[in-house]
Amino acid sequence: MGAHDGDIGDIALGAPADQFRNDLRPYWDAFRSGHPEWRLRILQAPFVDPFAGLRRGDVDVLVAWLPVEEPDLTVGPVLFAEPRVLAVAADHELTRHTTVSLEMIADFQHPNVEAADYWHDGFVPTHTPSGRAIERGPVVWNSEEIFTLVSTGEVVSLFSGHMARYWARPDIAYLPVRDMDALPYGAVWRTDTENDLIRAFAQTVRDLGPTSTELS
């Protein structure tokens, strides 16, 4: 039960995949230390239909890449911003380069996701700076499907930098993208469910400030 469902001591937070939670642990630990009377539960958040959990009441706060432009949701403080990487098959022609650009990756197909267009566009732009279209191909529903398509060379896929640390695989290489800004991730919640627990979590994030993430 989430905080807005009547359990005032329980806040459910949806975060990226399990392997990513270690980077965000300072926020979890600080909240629990500052508010031992409240229980913080961490749930894995999917990237397909990402805001459904908030609207159903499954989670109280979602960690999501920005921008989030939903009329019923509030965007709170930024937790971090990450450099971008491109996942390619280990024997892909792009591995001849140490870094890639948006113009270079437009030569290859990218996976597609069932999500709000603007939100997906924030992760994978539709065009390069020169106006070339970045083609989206097969629809995927989870990271494993992306990795299968990448490893076989069917697609290349943009990610945030943490994937290179937590999803290292012998059949996939990660190449830094040199002309994309770091992707910010912020705390998001339903405006009509904001309460003391949610405000306390947001204040914890503000007090600590954005965490620093680097490509290894």
WOCOR-V618154 format. One record per backbone hydrogen bond with DSSP energy under -1.0 kcal/mol. CO is the residue of the C=O (numbers start at 1). NH is the residue of the N-H. Records with the same first field share a line. If there is no record, write none. Layout:
# WOCOR-V618154
CO=NH ; NH
This chain:
# WOCOR-V618154
2=5 ; 7
3=6
6=8
7=10
9=39
11=41
12=60 ; 61
13=43
14=63
15=45
17=20
18=21
20=23
24=27 ; 28
25=29
26=30
27=31
28=32
29=33
30=34
31=35
35=38
39=11
41=13
43=15
49=52
51=55
52=56
53=57 ; 58 ; 59
61=14
62=188
64=186
70=73
72=191
74=189
77=187
79=211
80=185
82=183
83=161
84=177
85=159
86=175
87=157
88=173
89=92
92=95
93=96
94=97
100=178
101=105
102=106
104=107
105=108
109=156
110=137
112=140
113=115
114=49
116=120
117=121
118=122
120=123 ; 124
126=134
128=131
132=128
135=110
138=112
142=146
143=147
144=148
145=149
146=150
147=151
148=152
149=154 ; 155
150=153
157=87
159=85
160=163
161=164
162=166
163=167
169=172
171=90
173=88
175=86
176=100
183=82
184=66
185=79 ; 80
186=64
187=76
188=62
189=74
190=193
191=194
195=199
196=200
197=201
198=202
199=203
200=204
201=205
202=206
203=207
204=208
205=209
